Amino acid sequence: MPMSLRDLNHTLELPGATGSGAQAALDRTVGEAYHFGLSRRLRDLEPLALLLALNRRCAAAECEGRMVVGPELPAFCIGDGRFLSDDCPSMPAE
């Protein structure tokens, strides 16, 4: 039976559930993606604290009139199918 990400997360709340390291692996992956170019102080934060700190940085930059660029492919990748994938979470068809 197909499961949504929410359904999958709820299985971690069941008695005896360990997640088989899935959450730790996800935290490591997010950390690797977001830690590029960050100070040691930010790299040492827990995942949620890191995301909130990055959000505060973006909000401050916007308030100062500086440009904030979202996560996206660099311009030279646009239109190059090698950088695209259809492998993404989706809701199961009902």
C-alpha positions as CSV (number, residue, x, y, z in Angstrom):
1,M,0.0,0.0,0.0
2,P,1.5,3.4,-0.9
3,M,2.2,5.8,1.9
4,S,2.6,9.5,2.1
5,L,5.5,11.1,3.9
6,R,3.1,12.0,6.7
7,D,2.0,8.3,7.0
8,L,5.6,7.2,7.0
9,N,6.5,9.7,9.8
10,H,3.5,8.5,11.9
11,T,5.0,5.0,11.8
12,L,7.9,6.3,13.8
13,E,5.5,7.1,16.7
14,L,4.3,3.5,17.0
15,P,5.5,1.6,20.1
16,G,8.9,0.1,19.6
17,A,9.5,2.0,16.3
18,T,13.1,3.0,15.8
19,G,12.9,4.3,12.2
20,S,15.9,2.0,11.3
21,G,18.1,5.1,11.3
22,A,16.0,6.8,8.6
23,Q,15.6,10.0,10.6
24,A,19.3,10.2,11.4
25,A,20.1,9.6,7.7
26,L,17.7,12.3,6.7
27,D,19.2,14.7,9.3
28,R,22.7,14.0,7.9
29,T,21.6,14.5,4.3
30,V,19.9,17.9,5.2
31,G,23.0,18.9,7.1
32,E,25.3,18.1,4.2
33,A,23.1,20.1,1.9
34,Y,22.8,23.1,4.1
35,H,26.2,23.2,5.7
36,F,28.1,24.3,2.6
37,G,29.9,27.5,3.3
38,L,28.5,27.9,6.9
39,S,30.4,29.0,9.9
40,R,31.3,26.3,12.5
41,R,28.8,27.8,14.9
42,L,25.9,27.2,12.5
43,R,27.2,23.8,11.4
44,D,27.1,22.5,15.0
45,L,23.4,23.3,15.4
46,E,20.7,20.7,15.5
47,P,18.7,20.4,12.2
48,L,15.7,22.5,13.2
49,A,17.8,25.1,14.9
50,L,19.9,25.4,11.8
51,L,16.9,25.8,9.5
52,L,15.5,28.5,11.8
53,A,18.9,30.3,11.9
54,L,19.1,30.3,8.1
55,N,15.6,31.6,7.9
56,R,16.5,34.5,10.3
57,R,19.5,35.3,8.0
58,C,17.3,35.4,5.0
59,A,14.7,37.6,6.7
60,A,17.5,40.0,7.9
61,A,18.9,40.2,4.4
62,E,15.5,41.0,3.0
63,C,14.9,43.7,5.6
64,E,18.3,45.3,4.5
65,G,17.2,45.2,0.9
66,R,19.8,42.6,-0.1
67,M,18.8,39.9,-2.6
68,V,17.9,36.5,-1.3
69,V,18.3,33.7,-3.8
70,G,16.3,30.5,-3.2
71,P,17.6,27.0,-3.8
72,E,17.6,26.5,-7.5
73,L,19.8,25.3,-10.3
74,P,22.4,27.7,-11.6
75,A,21.4,29.4,-14.8
76,F,23.9,27.3,-16.9
77,C,21.9,24.1,-15.9
78,I,18.5,25.4,-17.1
79,G,17.2,23.3,-19.9
80,D,19.8,20.6,-19.4
81,G,17.8,17.4,-18.7
82,R,20.8,15.8,-16.9
83,F,20.0,18.0,-13.9
84,L,16.3,17.0,-13.6
85,S,14.5,14.0,-12.2
86,D,11.0,12.9,-11.7
87,D,12.0,11.0,-8.6
88,C,10.1,13.0,-5.9
89,P,7.5,12.3,-3.2
90,S,3.9,12.4,-4.4
91,M,0.5,11.7,-3.0
92,P,-0.8,8.2,-3.8
93,A,-3.6,8.1,-6.3
94,E,-7.0,7.5,-4.7
